[in-house]
């Protein structure tokens, strides 16, 4: 089993998307030893993905009918209309 300290350290250095791409390249190049070494940490990272990148819990939205409006602290103006 991989320790939590180890996968947290790995997640700071290499994004999971690049980790998966490396596994794919190892499989295509028939580097099976490297594939096996990369597979277990990737499975653990994918299993605990929400600890690395948590879901957004709440979103506060304020809207205004005027073109130029006062934006309170903590909010940011979107450059484009979402409609």
C-alpha positions in Angstrom: 0.0 0.0 0.0 1.2 3.5 -0.8 1.5 5.9 2.1 -0.6 9.0 2.0 2.5 11.1 2.4 4.0 9.6 -0.8 1.0 10.1 -3.1 0.5 13.7 -1.8 4.1 14.5 -2.6 3.7 12.9 -6.1 0.6 14.8 -6.8 2.3 18.1 -6.2 5.0 17.3 -8.7 3.2 15.6 -11.5 -0.5 16.2 -12.5 -2.5 13.0 -12.8 -3.2 13.6 -16.5 0.6 13.5 -17.3 0.9 10.4 -15.0 -1.8 8.6 -17.1 -0.1 9.7 -20.4 3.2 8.2 -19.2 1.5 4.9 -18.5 -0.1 5.0 -21.9 3.3 5.7 -23.6 5.0 2.9 -21.6 2.3 0.4 -22.8 2.7 1.5 -26.4 6.5 1.2 -26.2 6.2 -2.2 -24.5 8.0 -1.0 -21.4 6.1 -3.4 -19.1 8.3 -3.0 -16.0 7.9 0.8 -16.1 4.2 0.3 -16.8 3.8 -1.8 -13.7 5.8 0.7 -11.6 3.6 3.6 -12.7 0.2 1.8 -12.6 -0.2 1.3 -8.8 0.4 4.9 -7.8 -1.9 6.1 -10.6 -4.7 3.8 -9.4 -4.3 5.2 -5.9 -4.3 8.8 -7.2 -7.4 8.2 -9.3 -9.2 6.5 -6.4 -8.5 9.5 -4.1 -8.7 12.2 -6.8 -11.2 14.3 -4.9 -8.6 14.7 -2.1 -6.1 16.2 -4.6 -8.7 18.4 -6.4 -11.8 18.8 -4.3 -15.2 19.6 -5.7 -16.5 23.2 -5.4 -18.8 23.2 -2.4 -20.7 26.4 -2.9 -20.8 29.2 -5.4 -22.2 32.6 -4.6 -23.5 34.5 -7.7 -24.6 38.1 -7.8 -26.0 39.7 -10.9 -26.9 43.2 -12.0 -29.0 44.6 -14.7 -26.7 47.6 -15.2 -23.7 47.4 -17.5 -21.3 49.0 -15.0 -22.0 47.8 -11.5 -20.3 47.8 -8.1 -18.7 44.5 -7.5 -18.3 43.7 -3.7 -15.1 42.3 -2.3 -14.7 38.6 -2.9 -16.5 38.6 -6.2 -15.0 39.0 -9.7 -16.6 40.3 -12.9 -16.9 37.8 -15.7 -15.4 39.1 -19.0 -18.2 37.6 -21.0 -21.9 37.1 -20.5 -22.7 33.4 -19.8 -26.0 33.6 -21.6 
